[in-house]
Amino acid sequence: MKRIFKIGCTVAILLLVATALPAGAQDLDDVLSGFDDTPAEKKNPAGNKMEDVLSGFDEPAAKQPDEERAEKHLFPKWLEVGGSVGLSAAANFAHDAPEKGAADFRGLSMLRTTAALYGEAGFNGWQLRVSGHGFYDAAYSLQGRGEYSDDLLDLYEDEIELDDVYLRGRLGSKVDIKTGRQVVVWGKSDNIRVTDILNPLDNRMPGLTDIKDLRLPVTMTRLDYYFGDWDLSGIMIHEVRFDKNPVFNSDFFPGNRPLPPEQGLSDFAMDNQQYALALNGIFSGWDLSFYGARVFDARARIVQGAAGRMSRVHSRITMAGLTSNIAIGNWLFKGEAAGFDGLKFTNLPGEELTRLDVMAGIEYTGFSETRLSLEAVNRHLFDFDDRLADFPDMAEEDFLQTVATLIRDFANDTVQLKVLLMMLGGHGEDGSMERFQLDYDLTDSVAVTFGVIFYQSADRGMLSAIGDNDRIFLRIIYEF
């Protein structure tokens, strides 16, 4: 019944969205154009002498010294400082009562206060940026901290972290350098990762926000050489960092027992350096990029060490890929392909496999204030062995992911409706998700987001127990 209810809600909301789309390119602003035009002034034979007499009466008075001092910048011109504070809340409405001893995720699941601060300094063509954020989620105290594991509270209840910390500038007329903690985005897809592998993701609450807001910065050094229409980028990744994933006892963790501890890797050690190379070309109406990387696999496997102790380890893999965009009128066609070599799995010790990911996407902007997109990827694992389908690998020979989005702006771009539908597998057998949200710019500094997200469980595998996590959410952000 829950699945039928979710599907019914999804269809109803999509029908409502469809009725909001314009029948043609004309919108309300076009229809009302001209009604507020000022009529032409009648000729004044007196030469508008009265206007000449009154001229200057509506000019602002000269500013007093105190007012001039108040308008001075708090910081020098070469320094920019800003940030934000916010409140995020979520409430689950589909959970059943938990079993005895299990955490109760009914009702309030998030009440998070956040703060972020950044500073940018520029001097002689160089830029230094430092930013960080922190949050505290009061939901766990309100619900009773004793119900949750220490690992869950460590990951979800509070956090203080440095984000961007980098220095960038020019080494010559054709060479740029950027070193420090940063985000480097590869690929063309907005919702699916194929070649975009350099930064880990924050997966603690899947589906609530877009990928662009989930990337975690990593310490690296990047050199860019520009020639003609091309940019050659060489990257050395110094910091070893992996995805933030749900932990045991959280509502998105699929298992009934915790995973073995993760085997740590020393940051900045020469043996742990990772390398990447990109060649990007931008031309009239299209672009083309080639990528190569030697990095640690974001997916860990379980191994048995001394004294029979189990641990999770990350192996090195090699990736080679290419991407392209082609714009034709209101249409944008996207493509990505990447091969991954050296993949290791728990259930096939001592063996290495290869995978090919191919993504195709299309975007249409022909409707007024509206953007429609569809992206799909197939990940094919060569030399597939049936043992890979068992826990903990839960792998498939072919894994299909499809994402469709609708974005529509209203009220002079102060209100935005976004609908995101994601399906795993040919018909959702590996799980699916639908998110509907409204973003409202209340002022230039205050933004409000309200939405609802539905989940459908997979028939098996890592997403087999997420169907009860449906929730409504609210975010309020003040930027300064």
CORMO-V697202 format. One record per helix or strand of 3 or more residues. SS is the DSSP state (~ for helix, > for strand). FROM is the first residue (numbers start at 1). TO is the last residue. If there is no record, write none. Layout:
ss=SS from=FROM to=TO
ss=SS from=FROM to=TO
This chain:
ss=~ from=2 to=20
ss=~ from=28 to=32
ss=~ from=49 to=54
ss=~ from=65 to=71
ss=> from=79 to=92
ss=> from=107 to=123
ss=> from=126 to=137
ss=~ from=139 to=143
ss=~ from=145 to=147
ss=~ from=150 to=156
ss=> from=158 to=170
ss=> from=175 to=182
ss=~ from=211 to=213
ss=> from=218 to=227
ss=> from=230 to=237
ss=~ from=270 to=272
ss=> from=274 to=283
ss=> from=286 to=296
ss=> from=301 to=304
ss=~ from=306 to=308
ss=> from=310 to=313
ss=> from=316 to=328
ss=> from=331 to=343
ss=> from=353 to=364
ss=> from=370 to=381
ss=~ from=386 to=389
ss=> from=398 to=410
ss=> from=415 to=424
ss=> from=432 to=441
ss=> from=446 to=456
ss=> from=471 to=479
